[in-house]
Amino acid sequence: MTRNHHFHLDFAGHSVTVNVHNSHRVIAELLVDGKVTDQQQSRGHRPLLLSGELADEPSRPVGVRVMPGPGVPRCTAVIDGTEELMSPRAF
């Protein structure tokens, strides 16, 4: 059975979104301002690391750690050295 989870963070006027699809493999994709910047997949409950950039001058890197389980996935964003838990949203 496939389960989809959606996480979101508004940061300095930018939208950071993660979609996590759980089935036999975990597939996670990172969207920054609506554009896919990274996608990773794995089996089991291994954490995934996604990366992207905020389109500022100069650009700022965004890192997201996805912990797919066990249980409900969690996502943590790291921007400017600050780690922030991303809010789950209804898909």
A tleap script that builds the chain and sets N, CA, C and O, in Angstrom:
source leaprc.protein.ff14SB
mol = sequence {
  NMET THR ARG ASN HIE HIE PHE HIE LEU ASP
  PHE ALA GLY HIE SER VAL THR VAL ASN VAL
  HIE ASN SER HIE ARG VAL ILE ALA GLU LEU
  LEU VAL ASP GLY LYS VAL THR ASP GLN GLN
  GLN SER ARG GLY HIE ARG PRO LEU LEU LEU
  SER GLY GLU LEU ALA ASP GLU PRO SER ARG
  PRO VAL GLY VAL ARG VAL MET PRO GLY PRO
  GLY VAL PRO ARG CYS THR ALA VAL ILE ASP
  GLY THR GLU GLU LEU MET SER PRO ARG ALA
  CPHE
}
set mol.1.N position { 0.839 -1.179 0.000 }
set mol.1.CA position { 0.000 0.000 0.000 }
set mol.1.C position { 0.885 1.244 0.000 }
set mol.1.O position { 1.845 1.327 0.767 }
set mol.2.N position { 0.571 2.188 -0.839 }
set mol.2.CA position { 1.332 3.419 -0.940 }
set mol.2.C position { 0.739 4.477 -0.024 }
set mol.2.O position { -0.477 4.660 0.034 }
set mol.3.N position { 1.625 5.177 0.697 }
set mol.3.CA position { 1.203 6.302 1.524 }
set mol.3.C position { 1.984 7.518 1.079 }
set mol.3.O position { 3.193 7.448 0.862 }
set mol.4.N position { 1.291 8.629 0.945 }
set mol.4.CA position { 1.924 9.869 0.542 }
set mol.4.C position { 1.887 10.852 1.698 }
set mol.4.O position { 0.888 10.952 2.411 }
set mol.5.N position { 2.982 11.575 1.878 }
set mol.5.CA position { 3.092 12.583 2.929 }
set mol.5.C position { 3.653 13.856 2.308 }
set mol.5.O position { 4.447 13.810 1.369 }
set mol.6.N position { 3.231 14.977 2.845 }
set mol.6.CA position { 3.585 16.278 2.295 }
set mol.6.C position { 4.047 17.156 3.458 }
set mol.6.O position { 3.366 17.236 4.480 }
set mol.7.N position { 5.203 17.817 3.311 }
set mol.7.CA position { 5.753 18.696 4.346 }
set mol.7.C position { 6.075 20.044 3.722 }
set mol.7.O position { 6.449 20.125 2.552 }
set mol.8.N position { 5.925 21.110 4.519 }
set mol.8.CA position { 6.119 22.442 3.959 }
set mol.8.C position { 6.765 23.371 4.990 }
set mol.8.O position { 6.576 23.231 6.198 }
set mol.9.N position { 7.541 24.334 4.455 }
set mol.9.CA position { 8.163 25.363 5.281 }
set mol.9.C position { 8.233 26.634 4.454 }
set mol.9.O position { 8.721 26.617 3.324 }
set mol.10.N position { 7.744 27.749 5.016 }
set mol.10.CA position { 7.924 29.061 4.408 }
set mol.10.C position { 9.146 29.682 5.060 }
set mol.10.O position { 9.225 29.764 6.285 }
set mol.11.N position { 10.107 30.122 4.239 }
set mol.11.CA position { 11.344 30.684 4.780 }
set mol.11.C position { 11.747 31.901 3.954 }
set mol.11.O position { 12.043 31.780 2.765 }
set mol.12.N position { 11.758 33.058 4.577 }
set mol.12.CA position { 12.229 34.302 3.953 }
set mol.12.C position { 11.611 34.529 2.570 }
set mol.12.O position { 12.307 34.894 1.623 }
set mol.13.N position { 10.301 34.309 2.467 }
set mol.13.CA position { 9.611 34.528 1.200 }
set mol.13.C position { 9.730 33.390 0.207 }
set mol.13.O position { 9.290 33.517 -0.936 }
set mol.14.N position { 10.316 32.281 0.625 }
set mol.14.CA position { 10.476 31.115 -0.249 }
set mol.14.C position { 9.638 29.952 0.277 }
set mol.14.O position { 9.365 29.850 1.473 }
set mol.15.N position { 9.244 29.093 -0.635 }
set mol.15.CA position { 8.483 27.899 -0.320 }
set mol.15.C position { 9.404 26.683 -0.432 }
set mol.15.O position { 10.023 26.460 -1.473 }
set mol.16.N position { 9.490 25.900 0.646 }
set mol.16.CA position { 10.279 24.663 0.651 }
set mol.16.C position { 9.300 23.528 0.953 }
set mol.16.O position { 8.680 23.501 2.016 }
set mol.17.N position { 9.168 22.596 0.016 }
set mol.17.CA position { 8.186 21.519 0.117 }
set mol.17.C position { 8.860 20.176 -0.116 }
set mol.17.O position { 9.746 20.052 -0.961 }
set mol.18.N position { 8.434 19.172 0.642 }
set mol.18.CA position { 8.920 17.801 0.447 }
set mol.18.C position { 7.719 16.885 0.310 }
set mol.18.O position { 6.804 16.918 1.133 }
set mol.19.N position { 7.726 16.065 -0.734 }
set mol.19.CA position { 6.722 15.019 -0.925 }
set mol.19.C position { 7.408 13.682 -0.695 }
set mol.19.O position { 8.454 13.399 -1.279 }
set mol.20.N position { 6.804 12.857 0.168 }
set mol.20.CA position { 7.363 11.537 0.485 }
set mol.20.C position { 6.325 10.494 0.092 }
set mol.20.O position { 5.181 10.539 0.546 }
set mol.21.N position { 6.735 9.554 -0.758 }
set mol.21.CA position { 5.873 8.468 -1.207 }
set mol.21.C position { 6.433 7.172 -0.622 }
set mol.21.O position { 7.541 6.759 -0.966 }
set mol.22.N position { 5.666 6.535 0.261 }
set mol.22.CA position { 6.089 5.279 0.881 }
set mol.22.C position { 5.367 4.118 0.219 }
set mol.22.O position { 4.137 4.079 0.188 }
set mol.23.N position { 6.118 3.193 -0.300 }
set mol.23.CA position { 5.576 1.923 -0.779 }
set mol.23.C position { 6.669 0.900 -0.528 }
set mol.23.O position { 7.180 0.830 0.589 }
set mol.24.N position { 7.045 0.111 -1.512 }
set mol.24.CA position { 8.163 -0.814 -1.325 }
set mol.24.C position { 9.466 -0.042 -1.242 }
set mol.24.O position { 10.411 -0.482 -0.588 }
set mol.25.N position { 9.520 1.095 -1.893 }
set mol.25.CA position { 10.655 2.021 -1.827 }
set mol.25.C position { 10.131 3.359 -1.312 }
set mol.25.O position { 8.966 3.708 -1.504 }
set mol.26.N position { 11.004 4.081 -0.666 }
set mol.26.CA position { 10.668 5.436 -0.239 }
set mol.26.C position { 11.218 6.386 -1.298 }
set mol.26.O position { 12.406 6.346 -1.619 }
set mol.27.N position { 10.359 7.231 -1.835 }
set mol.27.CA position { 10.778 8.237 -2.809 }
set mol.27.C position { 10.444 9.597 -2.211 }
set mol.27.O position { 9.302 9.860 -1.835 }
set mol.28.N position { 11.455 10.456 -2.127 }
set mol.28.CA position { 11.260 11.799 -1.589 }
set mol.28.C position { 11.729 12.809 -2.623 }
set mol.28.O position { 12.769 12.629 -3.257 }
set mol.29.N position { 10.950 13.876 -2.787 }
set mol.29.CA position { 11.347 14.937 -3.709 }
set mol.29.C position { 11.264 16.281 -2.994 }
set mol.29.O position { 10.345 16.540 -2.217 }
set mol.30.N position { 12.246 17.125 -3.279 }
set mol.30.CA position { 12.326 18.462 -2.703 }
set mol.30.C position { 11.957 19.485 -3.767 }
set mol.30.O position { 12.497 19.466 -4.873 }
set mol.31.N position { 11.039 20.373 -3.428 }
set mol.31.CA position { 10.652 21.469 -4.310 }
set mol.31.C position { 10.983 22.776 -3.605 }
set mol.31.O position { 10.596 22.985 -2.456 }
set mol.32.N position { 11.696 23.648 -4.294 }
set mol.32.CA position { 11.983 24.980 -3.787 }
set mol.32.C position { 11.279 25.962 -4.717 }
set mol.32.O position { 11.548 26.001 -5.917 }
set mol.33.N position { 10.380 26.747 -4.149 }
set mol.33.CA position { 9.565 27.685 -4.924 }
set mol.33.C position { 8.858 26.986 -6.081 }
set mol.33.O position { 8.761 27.528 -7.182 }
set mol.34.N position { 8.364 25.772 -5.817 }
set mol.34.CA position { 7.572 25.035 -6.793 }
set mol.34.C position { 8.345 24.240 -7.827 }
set mol.34.O position { 7.742 23.576 -8.670 }
set mol.35.N position { 9.683 24.295 -7.781 }
set mol.35.CA position { 10.495 23.562 -8.756 }
set mol.35.C position { 11.224 22.415 -8.071 }
set mol.35.O position { 11.813 22.593 -7.005 }
set mol.36.N position { 11.180 21.234 -8.688 }
set mol.36.CA position { 11.874 20.070 -8.135 }
set mol.36.C position { 13.380 20.310 -8.237 }
set mol.36.O position { 13.905 20.558 -9.323 }
set mol.37.N position { 14.075 20.234 -7.087 }
set mol.37.CA position { 15.518 20.449 -7.073 }
set mol.37.C position { 16.292 19.174 -6.758 }
set mol.37.O position { 17.485 19.089 -7.049 }
set mol.38.N position { 15.627 18.184 -6.165 }
set mol.38.CA position { 16.306 16.927 -5.851 }
set mol.38.C position { 15.260 15.849 -5.627 }
set mol.38.O position { 14.137 16.127 -5.208 }
set mol.39.N position { 15.650 14.610 -5.914 }
set mol.39.CA position { 14.798 13.457 -5.669 }
set mol.39.C position { 15.701 12.292 -5.298 }
set mol.39.O position { 16.719 12.056 -5.948 }
set mol.40.N position { 15.329 11.565 -4.252 }
set mol.40.CA position { 16.105 10.417 -3.793 }
set mol.40.C position { 15.147 9.267 -3.519 }
set mol.40.O position { 13.962 9.477 -3.260 }
set mol.41.N position { 15.676 8.051 -3.580 }
set mol.41.CA position { 14.873 6.894 -3.206 }
set mol.41.C position { 15.723 5.893 -2.442 }
set mol.41.O position { 16.938 5.826 -2.623 }
set mol.42.N position { 15.073 5.122 -1.593 }
set mol.42.CA position { 15.768 4.079 -0.837 }
set mol.42.C position { 14.759 3.022 -0.428 }
set mol.42.O position { 13.553 3.172 -0.624 }
set mol.43.N position { 15.275 1.968 0.134 }
set mol.43.CA position { 14.430 0.922 0.726 }
set mol.43.C position { 14.507 1.043 2.234 }
set mol.43.O position { 15.524 1.465 2.784 }
set mol.44.N position { 13.433 0.672 2.892 }
set mol.44.CA position { 13.452 0.633 4.348 }
set mol.44.C position { 13.344 2.001 4.993 }
set mol.44.O position { 12.694 2.908 4.473 }
set mol.45.N position { 14.005 2.127 6.153 }
set mol.45.CA position { 13.850 3.324 6.970 }
set mol.45.C position { 15.117 4.173 7.014 }
set mol.45.O position { 15.316 4.930 7.964 }
set mol.46.N position { 15.966 4.059 6.012 }
set mol.46.CA position { 17.186 4.876 5.984 }
set mol.46.C position { 16.847 6.333 5.725 }
set mol.46.O position { 16.010 6.632 4.873 }
set mol.47.N position { 17.490 7.250 6.453 }
set mol.47.CA position { 17.262 8.680 6.179 }
set mol.47.C position { 17.751 9.050 4.785 }
set mol.47.O position { 18.711 8.475 4.272 }
set mol.48.N position { 17.075 10.013 4.187 }
set mol.48.CA position { 17.449 10.534 2.875 }
set mol.48.C position { 17.865 11.987 3.042 }
set mol.48.O position { 17.289 12.713 3.853 }
set mol.49.N position { 18.862 12.413 2.279 }
set mol.49.CA position { 19.324 13.795 2.313 }
set mol.49.C position { 19.055 14.432 0.951 }
set mol.49.O position { 19.550 13.961 -0.073 }
set mol.50.N position { 18.275 15.498 0.949 }
set mol.50.CA position { 17.926 16.215 -0.269 }
set mol.50.C position { 18.567 17.591 -0.224 }
set mol.50.O position { 18.787 18.142 0.855 }
set mol.51.N position { 18.868 18.154 -1.399 }
set mol.51.CA position { 19.483 19.480 -1.412 }
set mol.51.C position { 18.903 20.347 -2.526 }
set mol.51.O position { 18.421 19.850 -3.544 }
set mol.52.N position { 18.964 21.649 -2.299 }
set mol.52.CA position { 18.488 22.629 -3.262 }
set mol.52.C position { 19.068 23.984 -2.912 }
set mol.52.O position { 19.956 24.089 -2.066 }
set mol.53.N position { 18.564 25.019 -3.563 }
set mol.53.CA position { 19.041 26.382 -3.316 }
set mol.53.C position { 17.875 27.349 -3.315 }
set mol.53.O position { 16.919 27.195 -4.075 }
set mol.54.N position { 17.969 28.359 -2.441 }
set mol.54.CA position { 17.041 29.477 -2.482 }
set mol.54.C position { 17.582 30.476 -3.491 }
set mol.54.O position { 18.773 30.787 -3.481 }
set mol.55.N position { 16.723 30.978 -4.354 }
set mol.55.CA position { 17.158 31.876 -5.429 }
set mol.55.C position { 17.296 33.311 -4.920 }
set mol.55.O position { 16.557 34.202 -5.339 }
set mol.56.N position { 18.234 33.520 -4.027 }
set mol.56.CA position { 18.574 34.848 -3.528 }
set mol.56.C position { 19.891 35.263 -4.164 }
set mol.56.O position { 20.514 34.469 -4.869 }
set mol.57.N position { 20.316 36.480 -3.929 }
set mol.57.CA position { 21.650 36.934 -4.365 }
set mol.57.C position { 22.492 37.199 -3.146 }
set mol.57.O position { 22.218 38.182 -2.457 }
set mol.58.N position { 23.480 36.422 -2.822 }
set mol.58.CA position { 23.834 35.155 -3.477 }
set mol.58.C position { 22.859 34.047 -3.077 }
set mol.58.O position { 22.147 34.163 -2.079 }
set mol.59.N position { 22.837 32.976 -3.863 }
set mol.59.CA position { 21.941 31.863 -3.559 }
set mol.59.C position { 22.342 31.219 -2.233 }
set mol.59.O position { 23.509 31.233 -1.843 }
set mol.60.N position { 21.347 30.656 -1.556 }
set mol.60.CA position { 21.589 30.003 -0.261 }
set mol.60.C position { 21.214 28.532 -0.362 }
set mol.60.O position { 20.137 28.203 -0.859 }
set mol.61.N position { 22.090 27.640 0.105 }
set mol.61.CA position { 21.784 26.209 0.046 }
set mol.61.C position { 20.698 25.815 1.049 }
set mol.61.O position { 20.572 26.397 2.127 }
set mol.62.N position { 19.930 24.819 0.658 }
set mol.62.CA position { 18.891 24.230 1.500 }
set mol.62.C position { 19.179 22.739 1.573 }
set mol.62.O position { 19.353 22.088 0.543 }
set mol.63.N position { 19.229 22.203 2.765 }
set mol.63.CA position { 19.362 20.763 2.947 }
set mol.63.C position { 18.156 20.252 3.705 }
set mol.63.O position { 17.693 20.904 4.640 }
set mol.64.N position { 17.641 19.099 3.319 }
set mol.64.CA position { 16.500 18.503 4.013 }
set mol.64.C position { 16.823 17.059 4.334 }
set mol.64.O position { 17.232 16.289 3.464 }
set mol.65.N position { 16.636 16.705 5.587 }
set mol.65.CA position { 16.810 15.323 6.040 }
set mol.65.C position { 15.424 14.722 6.181 }
set mol.65.O position { 14.587 15.243 6.919 }
set mol.66.N position { 15.178 13.618 5.468 }
set mol.66.CA position { 13.892 12.922 5.521 }
set mol.66.C position { 14.099 11.631 6.298 }
set mol.66.O position { 14.897 10.782 5.900 }
set mol.67.N position { 13.377 11.480 7.410 }
set mol.67.CA position { 13.393 10.255 8.194 }
set mol.67.C position { 12.085 9.519 7.889 }
set mol.67.O position { 11.040 9.863 8.442 }
set mol.68.N position { 12.135 8.500 7.004 }
set mol.68.CA position { 10.907 7.887 6.517 }
set mol.68.C position { 10.170 7.003 7.522 }
set mol.68.O position { 9.033 6.613 7.253 }
set mol.69.N position { 10.745 6.686 8.621 }
set mol.69.CA position { 10.021 5.836 9.565 }
set mol.69.C position { 10.977 5.171 10.523 }
set mol.69.O position { 12.148 5.544 10.586 }
set mol.70.N position { 10.514 4.217 11.251 }
set mol.70.CA position { 9.175 3.618 11.204 }
set mol.70.C position { 8.101 4.610 11.661 }
set mol.70.O position { 8.380 5.576 12.370 }
set mol.71.N position { 6.896 4.346 11.242 }
set mol.71.CA position { 5.795 5.250 11.553 }
set mol.71.C position { 5.688 6.354 10.521 }
set mol.71.O position { 6.046 6.169 9.357 }
set mol.72.N position { 5.197 7.497 10.950 }
set mol.72.CA position { 5.000 8.645 10.070 }
set mol.72.C position { 6.344 9.308 9.789 }
set mol.72.O position { 7.128 9.510 10.717 }
set mol.73.N position { 6.628 9.649 8.546 }
set mol.73.CA position { 7.900 10.306 8.217 }
set mol.73.C position { 8.012 11.683 8.886 }
set mol.73.O position { 7.012 12.298 9.255 }
set mol.74.N position { 9.263 12.146 9.029 }
set mol.74.CA position { 9.548 13.487 9.532 }
set mol.74.C position { 10.581 14.112 8.615 }
set mol.74.O position { 11.411 13.413 8.034 }
set mol.75.N position { 10.529 15.439 8.484 }
set mol.75.CA position { 11.477 16.168 7.653 }
set mol.75.C position { 12.040 17.344 8.442 }
set mol.75.O position { 11.313 18.047 9.143 }
set mol.76.N position { 13.336 17.540 8.316 }
set mol.76.CA position { 14.019 18.658 8.949 }
set mol.76.C position { 14.797 19.407 7.880 }
set mol.76.O position { 15.580 18.814 7.139 }
set mol.77.N position { 14.575 20.721 7.806 }
set mol.77.CA position { 15.288 21.563 6.845 }
set mol.77.C position { 16.443 22.265 7.549 }
set mol.77.O position { 16.322 22.670 8.705 }
set mol.78.N position { 17.567 22.406 6.839 }
set mol.78.CA position { 18.712 23.163 7.340 }
set mol.78.C position { 18.983 24.292 6.348 }
set mol.78.O position { 19.356 24.059 5.198 }
set mol.79.N position { 18.786 25.528 6.827 }
set mol.79.CA position { 19.009 26.722 6.009 }
set mol.79.C position { 19.798 27.711 6.854 }
set mol.79.O position { 19.423 28.001 7.990 }
set mol.80.N position { 20.875 28.222 6.310 }
set mol.80.CA position { 21.737 29.179 7.019 }
set mol.80.C position { 22.203 28.630 8.365 }
set mol.80.O position { 22.330 29.380 9.333 }
set mol.81.N position { 22.456 27.331 8.425 }
set mol.81.CA position { 22.957 26.709 9.644 }
set mol.81.C position { 21.899 26.467 10.708 }
set mol.81.O position { 22.212 25.954 11.782 }
set mol.82.N position { 20.652 26.827 10.426 }
set mol.82.CA position { 19.562 26.630 11.376 }
set mol.82.C position { 18.727 25.435 10.947 }
set mol.82.O position { 18.328 25.327 9.788 }
set mol.83.N position { 18.466 24.535 11.897 }
set mol.83.CA position { 17.680 23.340 11.630 }
set mol.83.C position { 16.241 23.586 12.086 }
set mol.83.O position { 16.003 24.033 13.208 }
set mol.84.N position { 15.282 23.287 11.196 }
set mol.84.CA position { 13.884 23.536 11.502 }
set mol.84.C position { 13.027 22.356 11.073 }
set mol.84.O position { 13.138 21.878 9.944 }
set mol.85.N position { 12.171 21.887 11.978 }
set mol.85.CA position { 11.255 20.790 11.660 }
set mol.85.C position { 10.193 21.307 10.694 }
set mol.85.O position { 9.600 22.361 10.919 }
set mol.86.N position { 9.961 20.565 9.629 }
set mol.86.CA position { 8.982 20.969 8.625 }
set mol.86.C position { 7.591 20.480 9.040 }
set mol.86.O position { 7.448 19.385 9.584 }
set mol.87.N position { 6.578 21.294 8.780 }
set mol.87.CA position { 5.205 20.981 9.161 }
set mol.87.C position { 4.558 20.010 8.176 }
set mol.87.O position { 4.626 20.210 6.963 }
set mol.88.N position { 3.929 18.954 8.707 }
set mol.88.CA position { 3.183 18.066 7.799 }
set mol.88.C position { 1.921 18.769 7.325 }
set mol.88.O position { 1.317 19.549 8.062 }
set mol.89.N position { 1.531 18.487 6.091 }
set mol.89.CA position { 0.317 19.060 5.507 }
set mol.89.C position { -0.476 17.939 4.846 }
set mol.89.O position { 0.078 16.916 4.444 }
set mol.90.N position { -1.776 18.153 4.745 }
set mol.90.CA position { -2.623 17.176 4.066 }
set mol.90.C position { -2.253 17.134 2.593 }
set mol.90.O position { -2.018 18.179 1.985 }
set mol.91.N position { -2.199 15.960 2.021 }
set mol.91.CA position { -1.808 15.793 0.615 }
set mol.91.C position { -2.997 16.032 -0.267 }
set mol.91.O position { -2.886 15.942 -1.490 }
savepdb mol mol.pdb
quit
